[in-house]
């Protein structure tokens, strides 16, 4: 069934028929998939109107691609999403939850859970310059970002610079990055105990942040 077939409403089919008595509420299983592939990374995102200088712990993030190759490939409704991790064969431990939006086939789920106590990210603004007037007024900021892995194991860290709200773009960077729908993303692999520092610059319309 096409989940977009009812205009502004989403329609999802249950895997099997069920019945409801008058005035009854019932919970039924919607999806049961085992062995779904996912990535577990650390990450953090900065907004253009955040404080110029910030230090924050990295956030544990799970990335799931909603396609058949990953073991999904189903229209997924909005709702709550909780994560439990196995710990050396013990009872799974609850690590966090997040609300998710309707996710079509081909979409990607980003599930942020708990903050890490031994992964840190710092961003510091080095320069800020405003040019032009009126609607042509733009701001150019240069930042230095540092990511520190105090864990005894290597990790992958995704650093996001959100851009869309202020019509922003990255104008230079000391490390390669990719453009996502709402941000620039740097994916950085860090060895145990490693610290990575790099500079980047962004240009944006400050009036859109006012």
N, C-alpha and C positions, 0 to 999 in steps of 0.2 A: 504494500500500500504506500502510495506517495504521501509522506508526512506533511507536505505542503499543499495537499489537495483541498483543504478547507479554508483557504485564504489566510487570515491572521491566526487561525488555530492550527495546532499540530495534532496529527492523528497517528497513534502508534498501535500496532497489533500485538496482542498477547500470544505467546507460543501455543496456548491451548485454550479451549473454551472453559468458561466458568459461569456459575449462576449466582445471582444475588436475590435474597429474599427481600420482602418489603422492609424498608427502614434499616437494612443491614449494611454494615461496613466490613469490607474484607481486604486483606492484604494477599496479593498473589505474586509469584515469582515472575519477573519480566525477562531477565537475562541471566544465564548461567554459563559462563565461558571459563575454561581452565587453560592455563598455559599461555595467556595473552602476553605478548612481548611489550616491554616498556624500558625506558631509560630512567635511571635514578641519578640525578645531577644536583649540584648546588647552584644557586642563582640569586640575583638581586637586581632590582630595577630602579633607576633614578628618573625623576621627572625634571623638566626644565625649570620649574618654579620651586624646586626643593632648595633647602639651604645650600649655600655655596660650598660649605665644608661639612662632610658627613662621614661617620664611621658606623657600620652596622654589621651584625652577624649575617652570614649567608643563610638562605632558606633552602631546606630540602625540597626538591621538586621532582615529581614524577611526570614523564612525558609519554603519552599513549597516542599512537596513530590509529585512527578509526578506519582501518582497512582490513581486507581478508588476509593479507600477508602477515599482519600482526595478530591475527586471531579474533578480530572484531568484525567490522564491516556491516554495522547495523545503525540505523538512526537512533540516537540516544537522547532521551528527554532531559530537560533541566531538572535539577534536584540536588540533594546533598550527596557528597562523596566522601567516604571515610577510608582511611588507610591503616592497615595493621601489618606489622613486620614480624617475620619469624626470627627468633633469637636462639640459635644453637639448639633447635629442636624443642624448645620450651613453648609454653602457650604464647600464641601471637600477641604482640604488644601494640596497643593503639598508639599511633604516632601523629594523628591529626585529621582534620576534615576541612572541606571547602565546598561551596556551592558551585555548580557548573551550569553552563548555558546549554540550550539545545545544540547538539553536535551532529551534523549530517555525516553520511559516509564520505570519507576523504578528508574530514576535518581532523584537528589535533586537540587533545585534551592536555592542559597544563595544570597539574594538581600541586599546589603549594601546601606544605604541611608545617612541620616544626622548624624553628630556627636552630642552626648549628651552634655549638658552644666553642668550636675550635676552627671555624672558617670565618674569615673576616674580609670585608671590603671597605675601602676608603676612597672617597672622591674629594678632590680639592680643586677649587677654581684658581687658575693662575692669572688669567687676564679676562677682561670683559670690555668690549668696545661697541658703542652704539653709533650707527651711521644712518644718514637719510632723515627725512621728515615725513610726518603724516603717515599715510598708508604705506609709504616706501621705507619707513623707519625699520631697521633691522638691528639685531644684536648678535655679535660674534663672541662666543665664550671659548676659552681654552681650559681644559681640565687635565689633571693627572689622576689616574686611577691605580689603586694598589689592591691586590688580592693576596691574602696570606692563608696558607694551608698549614695549620698546626697539627693536623692528624698524622698518625704514623703510617698512613697509606696514601697512595696517589688518588686524586679526585679530578673531576671535570666541573668547571664553573662557567655558567652562562651569565654574562653581565649585559644588562639591557639599558640603553639610553632611550627613553620614550620621547617621541618626536611629534606625533600627529596633531596633538592639541594646539600647537603653536606653529604649524606649517614649517617644521624644522628639518634640517638635513645635516649630515656629517660632512664637513669640508676637508678634514684631514685626520689621519690616524696612523700611529706607529705600528699597529697590528691589524691584520685583516679582520673584516667583519661582514655580516650579511644584513640585509634589510628585510625585516618582517613587516606584517601589515601595520603595526603601530610603533615600531622601535627599530633601532640599530642593535644588533646582538653580536657580542664578542664571545666565542667559545674558547676557553683556555684550559689546557691540561696542566695540572700542577703536581709535581712530585711531593712526597712526604716532606714536610717542613719547608717547602719552597714558597717564595714570595715573588710575584710578578708585578711590575710597574710599567705603565705606558701612558702616553699622552694622546689626546684626541681633541678636536675642535668641532663645534656645532654653530650653525647659523639659524636664526628663527625670528619670527615676528613677535616682539614683546607685547604688542597691543592685544594679542589673542590670549595672553595670560592675565590681563588686567581684569 
